[in-house]
Amino acid sequence: MSSYEIGAFEALEWVWHILRTQKEHKITLDETTRQIQEALSVMGHGKNIDFRKLITDMKLI
């Protein structure tokens, strides 16, 4: 896989974990939407996001 494909996979995996966490921990849809919009904003400003770290951190919750 190319680095682009790996990054895209990790981003999609992060969204999947957010949605799963929302259901398990009864997090509101507004909070879930905010997290995704925040990530899009960060990326839109040309900054990198370490989705692998975010996923690992979520698994500790």
Number of C-alpha atoms within 10 A of each C-alpha: 7 7 8 9 10 11 16 13 14 18 19 13 15 21 16 13 17 21 15 13 16 15 12 9 9 9 14 11 12 8 12 16 13 12 14 13 12 12 17 14 12 12 12 10 9 9 10 10 14 11 19 15 12 15 18 12 10 13 10 6 7
